[in-house]
Amino acid sequence: MNGSISYELERPENNGLKKSLKILEEAKNQLDVREPVSWADLIAVAGAEAVSICGGPVIPVRLGRLDSLFFSMFFFDALLIIYLNI
């Protein structure tokens, strides 16, 4: 996770994430006043909390992720090929 989702909102598989990212952006702006937090950490914590709220397991989240400065379509497609064997 590197926070690159903020560059990927127009991809069809991310349809509907703009509203969620806007909510996270408001939280990030407030958090950054006290202590800077990466998008990557914020998204990881939010995802783990969402799973817990929905009755799923508590997912421990280690902090310290760095944000990507760009999204590499080549890298994303390479991951799909590796993990999905396509």
N, C-alpha and C positions, 0 to 999 in steps of 0.2 A: 504494500500500500504506500502510495506516495502523494496522495492528494490530487492526482492528475484528473480526477473526475470533473473538476471545474473547467477543464478544457474539452470535455467529452459530452457535454449536455445535448448536443445536436445528434448524437448517434442514436439510432432507433432503439437499441437495447437499453438506453438510459431515459426513455420516454417517461415523463412524470417526476423526474428527480429535481427539476428546477425549483419547485416549491420547497422541497426538503433542504436543498442547498441554501436557499434564501434564509430559512430559519436558522440553519447552522451559521450562516454569515453574520446574522445579528448576534448570536451567542459568541462567535469568534471576536467580533468587534469589542464586546464587553470584556471578554477574557484577556484580550491583548493589552488592555489598559493596565491590568494588574501584572500579568506575566504572558509574554508571547507564547502562542500555541500554534503548532503547525496544522494545516488543513488535514494532513494525513492522520495525526493523532486524534483530532476532533472527530473525523469520520469514523475512525476505529472505535472510539468510545461511544459515539452515538449508535453505531451498529450493535455493539455489545449490549447497550442499555435497551435498545428496541427489542432485541431477542428476549432479554430478561422480563421486560414489561409484558410481553406476549405470552409469558408462562414458560419460556425456554430456560435453558441452563444459564447460570452466571458464567460469563466468559471473562477471564482475566485479560486485561489489556496492559501491555508494557508500553510505556511512553518513550518518546525520543525519535520518532520517525521524522524524516526530512521531506519537505515538499518538492515535487518535481517542478522544474521551471517551464516544462513543455510536455506535450503528449506526443509520443512517437507511435504512429500507426504501424510502422514496421515492427516495432517491439511487441505491440499488442497482438498483431497477427502471428508473429513468431510464437508467442505463448500459446495461442489457440492451436497452432499446428503441433506443438510439443505435447500439450496436455490432452488434447482431444483426438490426436492422431488423425487429423484431416489433411 
